[in-house]
């Protein structure tokens, strides 16, 4: 038998409000990681630029992006504390 939707359940979200705050923080971390990957193009299309192989683009930015995704998963799976 299908469960009837009560008046109390109608206005509730799937996650508690704190989880949405953490999800927004994780999104900001992801955006920062992708911004760090930008750049490194050469002035002329005929020349190769070594700037694309910098520490920031090859190592730091992917670590921040992966950390952002891990934080997002944690924010979604986080269980609210009981009062």
Phi, psi and omega in degrees: 000138182285142179281132180279142179280123181271166179297327181290322182280344187294323184265005184271147175271170181289329182237157175292160182301326179297323179297322179293326176296316179293325177295320177296320177297317178298322177296320178296319177299317178298316180297318178299317178299317180289327176295322179294337178281346183292158173095188178090009180281157180270161180291324181240141179292347180277345183250146177266133180257129177281355182296336182290345181260027180285159179303320183298318184277329186268327187244305188294309184298314178296325177296319180293321179295315179297319177298323177296318178293320177296318178297320178298316179297317178298318182296325179285320184276348184302133179262134181292149178288143177280140181271000000 
